[in-house]
Amino acid sequence: MLSGKQRRHLRSLAHDLKPIVQVGKGGIDDGLVGAVNQALLDHELIKVKVGENAGMDRHAVAEDLAARTQSDVAQVLGNIVILYKAHPEQPTIVLPRAPASGGDEQDEPDGLDDE
């Protein structure tokens, strides 16, 4: 689970990224999950675009993809989902330290929707 400070850091890193994977009318299937897994392995931090024809709520897409790829949702903004998963052997993104108390004093409630 990411702290608010870590989410903010990841959002700042993701600002200039382009979506790598798109969820279309087929929804989330094994092929899409495989593509997201490979993109996370290659990049650690990715944007996923949820198409209008996906037939799923964008928050449901974010949570389903995160669960199926063992990644964390950094943000859901509009039709874009930002996912993060540290590389298992050679992580390149260094996250700020999470507070020992388990949460920031000024942490957002869930950090998922910043509209």
Buried (B, 14 or more C-beta within 10 A) or exposed (E): EBBBBBBBBBBEBBEEEEBBBBBEEEBBEEEBBEBBBBBBEEBBBBBBBBBEEBEBEBBEBBBBBBEBBEBBBBBBBEBBBBBBBBEEEEEEBEBEEBEEEEEBEEBEEEBBBEE
